[in-house]
């Protein structure tokens, strides 16, 4: 099984590594010594940093991306850093079923999304495991599913403060959860829309923003009303144009703005 499952994703440790890389520590063995942990954990988290688009590697040397430097600047602002990290962790259209990211992505994009569509918001760990096995998770490694659940729900080191998956107690040995939508900040939502935008694309249907896998609504379990309200806020910042006349129900992005520009806007917003 892929070694990327060896350590659970931790937001604070990702930030710690990003900070060390920013300070010029650019090799895995150097990061091991500086962070005080063993090389196996550092290697696993290098994969996680790649997944959240924080780093790039050339000739075994690690450097930060624009997004990686942004993470560092917004590290103390949970409403920005956590949804941006979670979005990138959940988004990958070429996941292998022995890859650590698979469990995060399918947990939210498939299982929790379908639960919300059924107007139900309660689920147990065992029910999640059963659903994960149906879509290809390896039954020999149920702990990998549990690690994904814990990361999404843990408010200390994971994404629990977002409230998407909230523990509500246990029944016997089973832990139960409530599932909730998360309303992303307008700049975060705009970044996601721009990041999902395909080269040569001129417009995007609002239904795709709501329901398309890896897009805003599905990623954060937002219904059409929540998405529309968020789109209107983004439009007020002149980042998109909403078109709902003459049978249209779509948006266009501002061709003079890039997703990196939006990252700059986020930094200015919190300064």
C-alpha positions as CSV (number, residue, x, y, z in Angstrom):
1,X,0.0,0.0,0.0
2,X,1.2,3.5,-0.8
3,X,3.4,5.0,1.9
4,X,1.5,8.3,1.7
5,X,-0.9,6.6,4.1
6,X,1.7,6.3,6.8
7,X,1.0,9.6,8.5
8,X,-2.3,11.5,8.7
9,X,-2.5,14.9,7.1
10,X,-1.8,17.7,9.6
11,X,-2.3,21.4,8.8
12,X,0.1,22.7,11.4
13,X,2.9,20.4,10.3
14,X,2.4,21.4,6.7
15,X,2.8,25.0,7.8
16,X,5.9,24.1,9.8
17,X,7.6,22.5,6.7
18,X,6.5,25.4,4.4
19,X,8.1,27.8,6.9
20,X,11.4,25.8,6.9
21,X,11.5,25.7,3.1
22,X,10.9,29.4,2.9
23,X,13.9,29.8,5.2
24,X,16.1,28.0,2.8
25,X,16.0,24.4,3.9
26,X,15.4,22.7,0.6
27,X,16.4,19.0,1.0
28,X,14.5,16.2,2.7
29,X,17.3,15.2,4.9
30,X,17.8,18.8,6.1
31,X,14.1,19.1,6.8
32,X,14.3,15.9,8.9
33,X,17.0,17.4,11.1
34,X,15.5,20.8,11.4
35,X,11.9,19.6,12.3
36,X,13.1,17.0,14.7
37,X,11.1,14.1,13.1
38,X,12.3,11.1,11.1
39,X,12.8,11.1,7.4
40,X,9.7,8.8,6.7
41,X,7.3,11.5,8.1
42,X,9.1,14.2,6.1
43,X,8.9,12.2,2.9
44,X,5.1,11.5,3.4
45,X,4.5,15.2,4.0
46,X,6.4,16.2,1.0
47,X,3.8,14.3,-0.9
48,X,1.0,16.1,1.0
49,X,2.7,19.5,0.2
50,X,2.7,18.5,-3.5
51,X,-1.0,17.6,-3.4
52,X,-1.9,21.0,-1.9
53,X,0.2,22.7,-4.5
54,X,2.5,24.2,-1.9
55,X,5.8,23.1,-3.4
56,X,7.6,22.1,-6.6
57,X,10.8,19.9,-6.8
58,X,13.7,20.3,-9.2
59,X,16.9,18.2,-8.9
60,X,15.9,17.0,-5.5
61,X,15.6,20.6,-4.2
62,X,12.3,21.8,-2.9
63,X,10.9,25.3,-3.5
64,X,7.6,27.0,-2.7
65,X,5.0,27.8,-5.2
66,X,3.0,31.1,-5.2
67,X,0.3,29.2,-3.3
68,X,2.8,27.8,-0.8
69,X,4.0,31.3,0.0
70,X,0.4,32.4,0.4
71,X,-0.3,29.6,2.9
72,X,2.5,30.9,5.0
73,X,1.1,34.5,4.9
74,X,-2.4,33.4,5.8
75,X,-1.4,30.6,8.2
76,X,-3.3,32.1,11.2
77,X,-6.5,32.8,9.3
78,X,-8.5,29.6,9.4
79,X,-11.3,30.8,7.1
80,X,-8.8,31.1,4.3
81,X,-6.0,28.6,4.8
82,X,-8.1,25.6,5.7
83,X,-10.6,25.7,2.7
84,X,-7.7,26.4,0.3
85,X,-5.7,23.4,1.6
86,X,-8.8,21.2,1.7
87,X,-9.8,22.1,-1.9
88,X,-6.4,21.1,-3.3
89,X,-6.3,18.0,-1.1
90,X,-9.7,16.9,-2.4
91,X,-9.2,17.8,-6.1
92,X,-7.5,15.3,-8.4
93,X,-9.1,13.7,-11.4
94,X,-6.5,10.9,-11.7
95,X,-6.5,9.3,-8.3
96,X,-5.3,5.8,-7.8
97,X,-7.1,3.7,-5.2
98,X,-3.8,3.0,-3.3
99,X,-3.1,6.7,-3.0
100,X,-3.7,8.6,0.2
101,X,-5.5,11.4,-1.5
102,X,-8.1,9.0,-2.8
103,X,-9.7,8.5,0.6
104,X,-10.1,12.3,1.3
105,X,-11.4,13.1,-2.2
106,X,-14.0,10.3,-2.4
107,X,-15.1,10.8,1.2
108,X,-16.2,14.3,0.5
109,X,-16.9,14.4,-3.2
110,X,-18.8,11.1,-3.3
111,X,-20.1,9.9,0.1
112,X,-20.8,13.1,2.0
113,X,-22.1,14.7,-1.2
114,X,-24.6,11.9,-1.8
115,X,-25.6,12.0,1.8
116,X,-26.5,15.7,1.5
117,X,-28.4,15.1,-1.7
118,X,-30.6,12.6,0.2
119,X,-31.4,15.3,2.7
120,X,-29.7,13.3,5.4
121,X,-26.9,14.6,7.5
122,X,-26.0,11.8,9.9
123,X,-23.5,9.0,9.3
124,X,-21.3,6.6,11.3
125,X,-17.7,5.5,10.8
126,X,-18.9,2.1,9.9
127,X,-21.4,3.4,7.3
128,X,-18.6,5.5,5.8
129,X,-16.4,2.4,5.6
130,X,-19.1,0.4,3.9
131,X,-19.6,3.1,1.3
132,X,-15.9,3.5,0.7
133,X,-15.5,-0.2,0.1
134,X,-18.3,0.0,-2.5
135,X,-16.2,2.5,-4.5
136,X,-13.0,0.6,-4.3
137,X,-11.3,1.2,-1.0
138,X,-9.1,-1.7,0.0
139,X,-10.8,-3.7,2.8
140,X,-7.4,-4.7,4.2
141,X,-6.7,-1.1,5.2
142,X,-9.8,0.3,7.0
143,X,-7.5,2.5,9.1
144,X,-6.8,4.6,6.0
145,X,-10.5,5.5,5.8
146,X,-10.5,6.3,9.5
147,X,-7.5,8.6,9.0
148,X,-9.3,10.5,6.3
149,X,-12.4,10.8,8.5
150,X,-10.3,12.0,11.5
151,X,-8.5,14.6,9.4
152,X,-11.8,16.1,8.1
153,X,-13.3,16.2,11.6
154,X,-10.3,17.0,13.8
155,X,-10.3,20.6,14.9
156,X,-6.8,20.5,16.3
157,X,-4.7,19.3,13.4
158,X,-7.2,18.8,10.6
159,X,-10.2,20.6,9.1
160,X,-12.7,20.1,11.9
161,X,-13.2,23.9,12.4
162,X,-14.8,24.0,9.0
163,X,-17.6,21.8,10.4
164,X,-18.1,19.6,7.4
165,X,-17.9,16.5,9.5
166,X,-18.8,17.0,13.2
167,X,-18.6,14.2,15.8
168,X,-21.9,14.0,17.7
169,X,-21.1,11.1,20.1
170,X,-21.0,7.4,19.9
171,X,-23.2,4.4,20.0
172,X,-21.3,1.5,21.5
173,X,-18.0,1.4,19.6
174,X,-19.4,3.4,16.7
175,X,-18.6,7.1,16.3
176,X,-21.4,9.1,14.7
177,X,-21.1,12.3,12.7
178,X,-23.3,15.1,11.4
179,X,-22.5,16.5,8.0
180,X,-22.8,20.2,7.2
181,X,-22.2,22.5,4.3
182,X,-19.4,25.1,4.5
183,X,-19.8,28.5,3.0
184,X,-16.5,29.5,1.6
185,X,-15.3,33.1,1.7
186,X,-15.8,35.0,-1.6
187,X,-12.1,35.2,-2.4
188,X,-11.6,31.6,-1.7
189,X,-14.6,30.6,-3.8
190,X,-13.3,32.9,-6.6
191,X,-9.9,31.3,-6.5
192,X,-11.4,27.8,-6.8
193,X,-13.5,28.9,-9.8
194,X,-10.5,30.4,-11.5
195,X,-8.4,27.4,-10.7
196,X,-11.0,25.0,-12.2
197,X,-11.4,27.2,-15.3
198,X,-10.2,25.4,-18.4
199,X,-8.0,27.0,-21.1
200,X,-10.1,28.4,-23.9
201,X,-13.3,28.3,-21.8
202,X,-15.6,31.3,-22.2
203,X,-18.4,30.5,-19.8
204,X,-19.4,28.0,-17.1
205,X,-22.9,26.8,-16.2
206,X,-23.8,27.5,-12.6
207,X,-25.1,24.0,-12.3
208,X,-21.6,22.8,-12.8
209,X,-20.3,25.0,-10.1
210,X,-22.9,23.5,-7.8
211,X,-22.6,19.8,-8.8
212,X,-19.5,19.1,-10.8
213,X,-17.0,16.9,-9.1
214,X,-14.1,18.9,-7.5
215,X,-16.0,22.2,-8.0
216,X,-17.1,24.7,-5.4
217,X,-20.6,23.4,-4.4
218,X,-19.7,19.7,-4.3
219,X,-16.4,20.3,-2.6
220,X,-17.9,22.2,0.3
221,X,-21.4,20.6,0.2
222,X,-23.0,23.9,-0.7
223,X,-26.5,23.8,-2.3
224,X,-27.6,26.0,-5.2
225,X,-28.8,28.8,-2.9
226,X,-25.5,29.0,-1.1
227,X,-23.5,28.9,-4.3
228,X,-25.7,31.7,-5.9
229,X,-25.2,34.0,-2.8
230,X,-21.5,33.4,-3.0
231,X,-21.4,34.1,-6.7
232,X,-23.2,37.3,-6.2
233,X,-20.6,38.4,-3.6
234,X,-17.8,37.4,-6.0
235,X,-19.5,39.5,-8.8
236,X,-19.6,42.5,-6.4
237,X,-15.8,42.3,-6.4
238,X,-15.8,42.4,-10.2
239,X,-14.2,38.9,-10.4
240,X,-17.0,37.3,-12.4
241,X,-20.1,38.2,-14.4
242,X,-23.3,36.3,-13.7
243,X,-25.6,35.8,-16.8
244,X,-29.1,34.7,-16.1
245,X,-31.1,36.4,-18.9
246,X,-32.3,34.9,-22.2
247,X,-32.2,31.4,-20.8
248,X,-28.6,31.6,-19.7
249,X,-27.6,30.4,-16.3
250,X,-23.8,30.8,-16.3
251,X,-20.8,32.9,-15.3
252,X,-17.8,34.4,-17.0
253,X,-14.5,35.2,-15.2
254,X,-12.7,38.5,-15.5
255,X,-10.1,38.0,-18.3
256,X,-7.8,40.6,-16.7
257,X,-7.5,38.7,-13.5
258,X,-5.6,35.5,-12.7
259,X,-5.9,33.1,-9.8
260,X,-2.6,34.4,-8.4
261,X,-4.1,37.9,-8.4
262,X,-6.8,36.5,-6.2
263,X,-4.2,35.1,-3.8
264,X,-2.8,38.6,-3.6
265,X,-6.3,39.9,-2.8
266,X,-6.7,37.4,0.0
267,X,-3.4,38.5,1.5
268,X,-4.5,42.2,1.3
269,X,-7.9,41.2,2.8
270,X,-6.4,39.9,6.0
271,X,-3.6,42.5,6.3
